[in-house]
């Protein structure tokens, strides 16, 4: 295994990375009251020291009363949380790293087991938490407009704090994805529609507002997925043509990078080609793409969350696809969560020293 190509620089607009390794966003509920403290800054900085090229933060919620179901998920609004994020990015930059916050609105979700609830009902396109199951309220036009503004304000704050880019969480059955997905978007106004292309309007308007708030050179990344937490087998786009109709308006709105989440990066997205999800996104749009999904580990993350351990695995197939030009960047999740020095070990050929992942790693901020 020769991974030296993953350690070549990458440049896009104002974003300059020393290599192609990305730390994937992973929810870490270690910010009491939504305020990231020094332990959060140290957690990310250890990955910078471990030679990660770009860190994408855990999901950090925008300024809506019901944007989160967890009081310990960090916020990206308010004086104290933003001061906390300022300390994070300053520490990352001091050690030569680059970072983007992932801006998040959970939409209609199930309450936490603790019973904690936000100060307003969960909100989504039609109030559905899953197909046929109401779990919140349908957003009004005013709710939609205010949410778009909240994303734009958070992106503007990210740029002003010194972050290198911003990622919008449009995957996994959360708010933006709930607008994409027909079972959770039953609207009959301009934010609904029978086709996926019609249901992109909400995301398009968020991207447009973020672009206006940050200027033409600030990179915007959008995380997307076919699968949902509500349905692991869900498919938004069933053909390349449908996927192109979904992504093209988002490119026109201002997306620079598509972060394409799938459970296993090596699985083909459509019949007749071995291209994965990120490969198709790049082929159809010409934009940079990030692949993610069980990179460097034997099992996928859903099995890991059920208690199954994963051990380090070969990167040969990943490197074959990367060298072929299928995608530009590689996001690593659980392997980096368990082993902050993962990227450095890969770069130095120390694969025998790689650590596996177990569910216990989720309980610490190491």
C-alpha positions in Angstrom: 0.0 0.0 0.0 1.4 3.3 -1.1 -0.7 6.2 0.1 1.6 9.1 -0.9 -1.0 10.5 -3.4 -3.4 11.1 -0.5 -0.7 13.5 1.0 -0.6 15.8 -2.0 -1.8 19.4 -1.5 -5.3 20.5 -2.5 -6.5 24.0 -3.3 -10.0 25.3 -4.0 -10.7 29.0 -4.0 -9.4 30.3 -0.6 -9.0 26.8 0.8 -5.5 25.4 0.9 -4.9 21.9 2.3 -1.6 20.1 2.9 -3.2 16.8 2.1 -6.4 15.0 1.0 -7.4 13.5 4.4 -10.5 15.0 6.0 -11.8 14.3 9.5 -15.4 13.5 9.0 -18.0 15.2 11.2 -19.1 13.0 14.1 -21.6 14.1 16.7 -19.9 14.5 20.1 -22.1 15.6 23.0 -19.3 17.1 25.0 -20.3 20.8 24.9 -22.5 21.4 28.0 -25.1 24.0 27.3 -24.0 24.0 23.7 -20.7 25.8 24.5 -17.4 24.1 23.2 -14.7 24.4 25.8 -10.9 23.8 25.8 -11.3 20.0 25.7 -13.1 20.3 22.4 -10.3 22.5 21.0 -7.7 20.0 22.2 -9.7 17.1 20.6 -9.5 18.7 17.2 -6.0 19.9 17.6 -4.8 16.4 18.2 -6.0 15.5 14.8 -4.1 18.5 13.3 -1.0 17.2 15.1 -1.8 13.8 13.5 -1.6 15.4 10.0 -5.3 15.6 9.0 -5.6 18.0 6.1 -9.1 19.3 6.8 -11.2 19.0 9.9 -14.9 19.2 9.5 -16.4 19.7 13.0 -19.1 17.7 14.6 -22.6 19.0 13.7 -23.1 22.4 15.4 -26.6 23.7 15.3 -27.9 27.0 13.9 -30.1 29.6 15.6 -33.5 28.0 15.8 -35.3 27.0 19.0 -35.8 23.5 17.8 -32.6 22.9 15.8 -31.3 20.3 18.3 -32.6 17.5 20.5 -29.4 17.5 22.7 -28.4 20.3 25.0 -24.8 19.1 24.9 -24.4 19.3 21.1 -22.5 22.6 20.3 -24.3 25.6 19.0 -23.0 28.0 16.4 -24.8 31.1 17.6 -24.6 33.2 20.8 -21.7 35.0 22.3 -20.3 32.1 24.5 -20.5 29.3 21.9 -18.9 31.5 19.2 -16.1 32.5 21.6 -15.6 28.7 22.2 -15.4 28.1 18.4 -13.0 31.0 18.1 -10.7 29.3 20.5 -11.0 26.0 18.5 -10.1 27.6 15.2 -7.3 29.6 16.6 -5.7 26.5 18.1 -6.2 24.6 14.8 -4.5 27.4 12.8 -1.7 27.7 15.3 -0.7 24.1 14.5 -1.1 24.6 10.7 -4.5 23.0 10.3 -7.6 23.9 8.4 -11.2 23.5 9.6 -14.8 24.0 8.6 -17.8 23.9 10.9 -20.7 21.7 10.0 -23.8 23.7 10.2 -26.8 21.7 11.3 -30.5 21.7 11.9 -31.8 18.3 13.0 -35.4 18.9 11.8 -38.0 16.5 13.1 -36.2 14.0 15.3 -37.0 11.7 18.2 -36.4 13.2 21.7 -33.3 12.1 23.6 -33.6 9.2 26.0 -33.0 11.7 28.8 -36.4 13.3 27.9 -34.8 16.7 27.3 -36.8 18.7 24.8 -36.1 22.0 23.0 -38.2 25.1 23.9 -40.2 24.7 20.7 -41.7 21.8 18.8 -39.4 19.9 16.4 -40.0 21.4 12.9 -39.7 20.0 9.4 -41.2 20.3 5.9 -44.3 18.4 6.9 -43.9 17.3 10.5 -42.9 13.8 9.7 -40.1 12.1 11.7 -40.3 9.0 9.5 -42.6 7.8 6.7 -46.1 8.0 8.0 -45.1 9.1 11.5 -45.7 12.6 12.8 -43.1 13.9 15.3 -43.2 17.6 14.9 -44.8 20.5 13.1 -44.8 21.7 9.5 -42.7 24.8 8.9 -44.5 28.0 7.8 -43.1 30.2 5.1 -41.8 32.5 8.0 -40.1 29.5 9.6 -38.4 28.6 6.4 -37.2 32.2 5.8 -35.9 32.5 9.3 -34.1 29.1 9.1 -32.4 30.1 5.8 -31.3 33.3 7.5 -30.0 31.3 10.5 -27.8 29.2 8.2 -26.5 32.3 6.4 -25.7 34.0 9.7 -23.8 31.0 11.0 -21.8 30.8 7.8 -21.0 34.5 8.0 -19.9 34.1 11.6 -17.7 31.1 10.6 -15.9 33.2 8.1 -15.5 36.1 10.5 -14.1 33.8 13.2 -11.5 32.6 10.7 -12.7 29.2 9.6 -11.5 28.0 6.2 -14.8 26.8 4.8 -18.2 25.8 5.9 -20.2 22.6 5.5 -24.0 22.4 5.4 -25.5 19.1 6.7 -27.9 18.0 4.1 -27.8 14.3 4.8 -29.0 11.4 6.9 -32.6 12.4 7.3 -32.1 15.7 9.1 -33.8 19.0 8.1 -32.4 19.7 4.7 -32.6 16.1 3.8 -36.1 15.9 5.0 -37.0 18.4 2.3 -35.2 16.3 -0.3 -37.0 13.1 0.8 -40.6 12.6 -0.4 -41.8 10.6 2.6 -41.0 13.5 4.9 -41.8 16.2 2.4 -45.5 16.2 1.6 -45.8 19.9 1.0 -48.0 21.2 -1.7 -46.3 24.7 -2.0 -43.1 25.6 -3.8 -40.9 23.7 -1.3 -42.5 20.4 -2.1 -43.1 18.5 -5.3 -43.3 15.1 -6.9 -39.7 15.2 -8.2 -36.4 15.4 -6.3 -35.4 18.4 -8.4 -38.5 20.3 -7.2 -37.7 19.4 -3.6 -34.2 20.9 -3.7 -35.6 24.4 -3.4 -35.1 24.7 0.3 -31.4 23.6 0.1 -30.8 25.8 -3.0 -32.1 28.9 -1.1 -29.9 28.1 1.9 -26.8 27.8 -0.3 -27.7 31.0 -2.1 -28.0 32.8 1.2 -24.7 31.3 2.5 -23.0 32.4 -0.7 -24.3 35.9 -0.4 -23.2 36.1 3.2 -19.7 34.8 2.7 -18.7 36.0 -0.8 -17.5 34.2 -3.9 -14.2 32.8 -2.7 -15.3 31.2 0.6 -15.7 27.4 -0.1 -19.1 25.9 0.6 -19.4 22.1 1.1 -22.7 20.3 1.2 -23.0 16.9 2.8 -25.5 14.6 1.1 -26.5 11.0 1.4 -29.0 8.6 -0.2 -29.5 6.6 3.1 -31.4 8.0 6.1 -31.3 7.1 9.7 -35.0 6.4 9.2 -34.3 4.1 6.2 -30.8 2.7 5.5 -31.9 1.5 2.1 -33.5 4.8 1.0 -32.6 6.2 -2.5 -33.3 9.8 -3.3 -31.8 9.4 -6.8 -32.4 6.1 -8.5 -30.5 7.0 -11.7 -27.6 9.2 -12.8 -30.1 11.5 -14.6 -32.1 12.0 -11.4 -29.0 12.6 -9.4 -27.9 15.2 -11.9 -31.2 17.0 -11.7 -30.8 17.0 -7.9 -27.3 18.3 -7.7 -27.1 20.8 -10.7 -29.3 23.5 -9.0 -27.1 23.2 -5.9 -24.0 23.8 -8.0 -25.7 26.8 -9.6 -26.6 28.1 -6.1 -22.9 28.0 -5.0 -21.9 24.5 -3.8 -18.1 23.9 -4.3 -17.7 20.5 -2.8 -20.1 17.6 -2.3 -19.4 15.4 0.7 -21.0 12.1 -0.3 -21.9 9.9 2.6 -22.4 6.2 2.1 -22.1 3.3 4.5 -19.4 1.6 2.5 -17.3 3.7 0.1 -16.6 0.7 -2.2 -20.2 0.0 -3.1 -21.3 1.2 -6.6 -24.1 3.8 -6.6 -25.8 2.7 -9.8 -25.9 -0.4 -11.9 -23.5 -0.6 -14.9 -20.6 1.3 -13.2 -18.4 0.8 -10.2 -18.4 4.5 -9.4 -19.4 5.2 -5.9 -21.6 8.1 -4.7 -18.8 10.6 -4.6 -17.6 9.4 -8.0 -20.9 10.1 -9.6 -21.2 13.5 -7.9 -17.9 14.6 -9.4 -18.7 13.1 -12.8 -22.1 14.7 -13.0 -21.3 18.2 -11.7 -17.5 18.7 -12.3 -17.2 19.8 -8.7 -14.8 18.4 -6.1 -16.1 15.5 -4.0 -15.3 13.9 -0.7 -15.8 10.1 -0.3 -16.6 8.7 3.1 -17.9 5.4 4.5 -16.0 2.8 6.5 -12.6 4.0 5.3 -9.8 2.1 6.9 -12.0 -0.2 9.0 -13.5 -3.7 8.6 -17.1 -2.9 9.5 -19.5 -0.1 8.9 -20.4 2.5 11.6 -24.0 1.2 12.2 -22.6 -2.2 13.3 -20.1 -0.4 15.4 -22.8 1.5 17.2 -24.5 -1.8 18.0 -21.3 -2.8 19.8 -19.4 -4.6 17.1 -15.7 -3.8 17.0 -13.9 -2.9 13.8 -10.2 -3.6 13.0 -8.0 -1.8 10.5 -8.4 -2.8 6.9 -6.6 -2.3 3.6 -6.8 1.0 1.8 -5.9 -0.6 -1.6 -9.4 -0.2 -3.1 -9.7 3.4 -1.9 -6.3 4.3 -3.4 -7.2 2.6 -6.7 -10.3 4.8 -7.0 -8.5 7.9 -5.8 -5.7 7.4 -8.3 -8.3 7.0 -11.0 -9.7 10.4 -10.1 -13.1 9.4 -8.8 -13.0 11.8 -5.9 -10.7 14.5 -4.6 -10.7 14.1 -0.8 -11.2 11.2 1.6 -13.1 11.6 4.9 -12.2 9.4 7.8 -14.6 9.0 10.7 -14.3 6.2 13.3 -10.7 5.4 12.5 -9.7 9.0 13.4 -12.0 9.1 16.4 -10.2 6.1 17.9 -6.7 7.0 16.7 -5.8 10.7 16.4 -2.5 9.8 14.7 -4.2 7.7 12.0 -3.2 10.0 9.1 0.4 10.3 10.2 0.7 6.5 10.6 -0.7 6.0 7.1 1.7 8.6 5.7 4.7 7.0 7.4 3.7 3.4 6.4 3.1 2.4 10.0 -0.1 0.4 9.2 0.8 -2.2 11.8 0.4 0.4 14.5 -3.2 1.5 13.5 -5.8 1.1 16.2 -9.3 -0.5 15.7 -12.6 1.1 16.8 -15.0 0.0 19.5 -18.1 1.6 20.8 -16.2 2.6 23.9 -14.5 5.3 21.9 -17.7 7.2 21.7 -17.7 7.8 25.5 -14.6 9.8 25.5 -13.2 13.0 23.9 -9.7 11.7 23.4 
